[in-house]
Amino acid sequence: MGTSLFTALRGRLVGTDPYGNRYFVERGVNNAPRRWVLYNGEVEASKIPPEWHAWLHHTVDEIPTGNRKGYSWEKPHLPNLTGTSAAYKPPGSLAAKGERPRVTGDYEPWQPS
């Protein structure tokens, strides 16, 4: 509630990202104004795309426009999926469906001398 009140009184909306997060800067401050984000839905830092992360942390001063040309090797940004049904479950994981691969028998436990 405090952030919402501060945003209403002192914040100026500067942009949104494709996930619906809204980014603000403090009005009336010329040198190093505060920058913050109001998340769309659950508060999860990994939902912030890299270009907005750089802006929030004063790494860059230009407000991201969404027109950044990416590299051919870049994948689209994904938030952290841990704890969701879309989380990565490697083969053999207890959380993965299916059967675990059979043990090959190449493991020998350590025996003290």
C-alpha positions as CSV (number, residue, x, y, z in Angstrom):
1,M,0.0,0.0,0.0
2,G,2.9,2.4,0.8
3,T,4.4,1.8,-2.7
4,S,1.0,2.5,-4.3
5,L,0.6,5.7,-2.4
6,F,4.2,6.9,-3.2
7,T,3.6,6.0,-6.8
8,A,0.4,8.0,-7.0
9,L,1.9,11.0,-5.4
10,R,5.5,11.1,-6.7
11,G,5.8,8.6,-9.5
12,R,5.8,9.2,-13.3
13,L,5.1,6.2,-15.5
14,V,7.9,5.8,-18.1
15,G,7.0,2.6,-19.7
16,T,5.7,-1.0,-19.6
17,D,7.3,-4.3,-20.7
18,P,5.6,-7.2,-22.6
19,Y,4.7,-8.8,-19.3
20,G,2.6,-5.9,-18.1
21,N,5.1,-4.6,-15.5
22,R,5.0,-0.8,-15.2
23,Y,8.1,1.2,-14.6
24,F,8.2,4.5,-12.8
25,V,10.7,7.4,-12.0
26,E,10.4,9.9,-9.2
27,R,9.0,13.3,-10.3
28,G,10.8,16.5,-9.4
29,V,14.3,14.9,-8.7
30,N,17.0,15.8,-11.2
31,N,20.1,13.9,-9.9
32,A,19.6,10.2,-9.6
33,P,15.8,9.9,-9.2
34,R,14.4,6.7,-7.8
35,R,13.3,4.1,-10.3
36,W,11.0,1.3,-9.5
37,V,8.6,-1.3,-10.9
38,L,5.1,-2.3,-10.1
39,Y,4.7,-6.0,-11.1
40,N,1.8,-7.4,-13.1
41,G,0.7,-10.2,-10.8
42,E,3.1,-12.0,-8.6
43,V,6.2,-10.1,-7.4
44,E,9.1,-12.1,-9.0
45,A,12.3,-10.3,-9.9
46,S,13.0,-12.7,-12.8
47,K,9.9,-11.3,-14.6
48,I,11.9,-8.2,-15.4
49,P,13.5,-8.3,-18.9
50,P,17.3,-7.5,-19.1
51,E,16.9,-4.1,-20.7
52,W,14.5,-2.9,-18.0
53,H,16.8,-4.4,-15.3
54,A,19.7,-2.3,-16.6
55,W,17.5,0.8,-16.5
56,L,16.2,0.1,-13.0
57,H,19.8,-0.2,-11.7
58,H,21.0,3.0,-13.4
59,T,23.3,1.0,-15.7
60,V,21.7,2.8,-18.7
61,D,19.8,6.1,-18.7
62,E,17.8,5.5,-21.9
63,I,14.3,4.1,-21.3
64,P,13.9,0.8,-23.2
65,T,11.6,1.2,-26.1
66,G,11.1,-2.5,-27.0
67,N,12.7,-1.9,-30.4
68,R,16.1,-3.3,-29.5
69,K,17.4,-5.6,-32.2
70,G,18.5,-8.9,-30.6
71,Y,21.2,-11.2,-31.7
72,S,20.5,-14.4,-33.6
73,W,21.7,-16.5,-30.7
74,E,19.5,-14.8,-28.1
75,K,16.4,-16.6,-26.7
76,P,13.3,-14.8,-25.6
77,H,13.3,-13.8,-22.0
78,L,11.5,-16.2,-19.6
79,P,10.8,-15.6,-16.0
80,N,11.9,-18.2,-13.4
81,L,9.7,-21.2,-13.8
82,T,10.8,-23.0,-10.6
83,G,7.8,-24.3,-8.7
84,T,5.5,-24.1,-11.6
85,S,4.2,-26.9,-13.8
86,A,6.5,-25.6,-16.6
87,A,9.7,-26.0,-14.5
88,Y,12.5,-28.0,-16.1
89,K,12.7,-31.6,-14.9
90,P,15.7,-33.5,-16.3
91,P,15.4,-37.1,-17.2
92,G,15.8,-39.3,-14.2
93,S,14.5,-36.6,-11.8
94,L,12.0,-37.8,-9.2
95,A,9.7,-34.9,-10.3
96,A,9.8,-36.0,-13.9
97,K,7.1,-38.4,-15.1
98,G,8.1,-41.7,-16.5
99,E,10.7,-44.2,-15.4
100,R,14.2,-43.6,-14.2
101,P,16.9,-45.1,-16.3
102,R,18.4,-48.3,-14.9
103,V,21.5,-48.1,-12.8
104,T,24.6,-49.2,-14.8
105,G,26.5,-50.5,-11.8
106,D,29.6,-48.4,-12.4
107,Y,29.5,-46.8,-8.9
108,E,31.7,-48.1,-6.2
109,P,31.3,-46.7,-2.7
110,W,34.3,-45.5,-0.8
111,Q,35.6,-48.0,1.8
112,P,38.0,-46.8,4.5
113,S,41.3,-48.7,4.7
